[in-house]
Amino acid sequence: MSRLIRIIGLDPGLRRTGWGVVDAEGSRLVHVACGTILPPETLPMAERLVLLHQGLAAVIRQFSPHEAAVEETFVNMNPSSTLKLGQARGVVLLAPAQAGLPVAEYAPLLVKKTVVGAGRAEKQQIRMMIRVLLPAADPKTEDAADALAVAITHVHHRGGAALRAAR
């Protein structure tokens, strides 16, 4: 007999961090909530990171997930942008870990392949499949849609190497 598990998926970013919460019981998925945390770009880096952490902590408290899944980031050509994204990603990993949640990480290609069936899927394809897999979901941003895709990926791959490696 399957038990209900609540997953929070997170799509890290310094300007926009998407989050999505789904309930899964066996292969049945139910959308719970999704959104985007938007620290003001005019603030100093440290303050933006504090607001990102506070926002994530509030979402985790509100929805009480059992597990978290975070999308791994790719390294781009701009070292400064990569470093800033890494700082945001650190906060995104820290918040659920501080709440006592196991945190798994998934590569963007695996997320796309799991949700769309193709590792090179476009953002619009991900959003379309989110509507198919979670009909009640209406993510307002691509970041929220991506976070739901990360949560769905975790439902399909949890218990595998990703969760074990995260511990």
C-alpha positions in Angstrom: 0.0 0.0 0.0 1.4 3.4 -1.0 1.7 6.2 1.4 1.3 9.9 0.6 4.5 11.8 0.3 4.8 15.6 -0.2 7.7 16.8 -2.3 9.0 20.4 -2.8 10.8 21.0 -6.0 13.2 23.9 -6.2 14.7 25.7 -9.2 17.5 27.9 -7.8 18.2 31.4 -9.0 19.4 34.6 -7.4 16.8 36.8 -9.3 14.0 34.2 -9.3 13.8 30.9 -7.4 10.9 28.7 -8.4 9.2 26.3 -5.9 6.6 23.7 -6.5 4.9 21.3 -4.1 3.2 18.1 -5.1 1.7 15.2 -3.3 2.4 11.7 -4.6 0.7 8.5 -3.7 2.1 5.7 -5.8 2.1 7.1 -9.4 -0.8 9.6 -8.6 0.3 13.2 -8.5 -1.6 16.1 -7.1 -0.6 19.8 -7.4 -0.5 21.5 -4.0 1.1 24.9 -4.7 3.8 26.7 -6.6 5.4 30.1 -6.8 8.5 32.2 -7.2 10.7 34.0 -4.7 11.9 37.3 -6.1 14.5 39.1 -4.0 14.8 42.7 -5.2 17.8 43.1 -7.5 18.6 46.5 -6.0 19.6 45.0 -2.6 23.1 44.0 -1.8 23.9 40.3 -2.3 23.8 39.3 1.3 20.4 40.8 1.8 19.1 39.1 -1.3 20.3 35.8 0.0 18.7 36.4 3.4 15.3 37.2 1.7 15.7 34.0 -0.4 16.3 31.9 2.7 13.4 33.5 4.6 11.1 33.0 1.6 12.1 29.3 1.3 11.8 28.7 5.0 8.3 30.2 5.0 7.2 28.0 2.1 8.6 24.9 3.8 6.8 25.8 7.1 3.6 26.5 5.3 3.4 23.3 3.2 5.4 20.8 5.4 7.0 18.7 2.7 8.6 15.4 3.5 11.4 15.6 1.0 13.1 18.2 -1.2 14.5 18.1 -4.8 16.7 20.7 -6.3 17.7 21.2 -9.9 21.5 21.1 -10.4 22.8 24.2 -12.2 24.9 24.3 -15.3 28.1 26.3 -15.5 27.9 29.1 -17.9 30.6 31.1 -19.6 30.4 34.0 -17.2 32.4 33.2 -14.0 30.7 36.0 -12.1 27.2 34.8 -13.0 28.2 31.3 -12.1 29.5 32.3 -8.7 26.3 34.3 -7.9 24.1 31.4 -9.0 26.2 29.1 -6.8 25.6 31.4 -3.8 21.8 31.2 -4.4 22.0 27.5 -4.9 23.8 27.1 -1.5 20.8 28.9 0.2 18.3 26.7 -1.8 20.1 23.6 -0.6 20.5 24.9 3.0 16.8 25.9 3.7 15.3 22.4 3.3 18.3 20.7 5.0 17.9 23.0 8.0 14.2 22.0 8.2 15.4 18.3 8.4 14.4 17.3 4.9 16.4 14.9 2.8 17.5 16.8 -0.3 18.1 15.2 -3.7 19.6 16.8 -6.7 18.7 16.3 -10.4 20.4 17.3 -13.6 18.4 19.6 -15.9 18.6 17.0 -18.7 17.1 14.3 -16.4 14.3 16.7 -15.4 13.4 17.4 -19.0 13.6 13.8 -20.0 11.4 12.7 -17.1 8.7 15.3 -17.7 8.8 15.8 -21.5 10.5 12.6 -22.7 13.4 14.6 -24.3 16.5 15.9 -22.6 16.7 19.0 -24.9 13.1 20.1 -24.3 12.3 23.8 -24.4 10.7 25.7 -21.5 7.3 25.9 -23.2 7.3 22.1 -23.6 7.9 21.7 -19.9 5.1 24.1 -19.1 2.7 22.2 -21.4 3.6 18.9 -19.8 3.1 20.3 -16.3 -0.5 21.2 -17.3 -1.0 17.6 -18.6 0.6 15.9 -15.5 -0.9 18.4 -13.0 -4.1 19.8 -14.5 -4.8 21.9 -11.4 -1.4 23.6 -11.7 -1.2 27.1 -13.2 2.4 28.2 -12.7 2.7 32.0 -13.2 6.4 31.8 -14.1 8.8 29.4 -15.9 10.7 29.1 -12.7 7.6 27.7 -10.8 6.9 25.4 -13.7 10.5 24.2 -13.6 10.3 23.6 -9.9 7.2 21.5 -10.4 9.1 19.5 -13.0 11.9 18.9 -10.5 9.3 17.7 -7.9 7.8 15.3 -10.5 11.3 14.0 -11.4 11.9 13.3 -7.7 8.6 11.4 -7.5 9.8 9.1 -10.3 13.4 8.7 -9.2 13.2 9.0 -5.4 14.8 6.2 -3.5 17.3 5.9 -6.2 20.9 7.1 -6.4 19.9 10.8 -6.2 18.5 10.6 -2.7 21.2 8.3 -1.4 23.9 10.6 -2.8 22.3 13.6 -1.2 22.6 12.1 2.3 
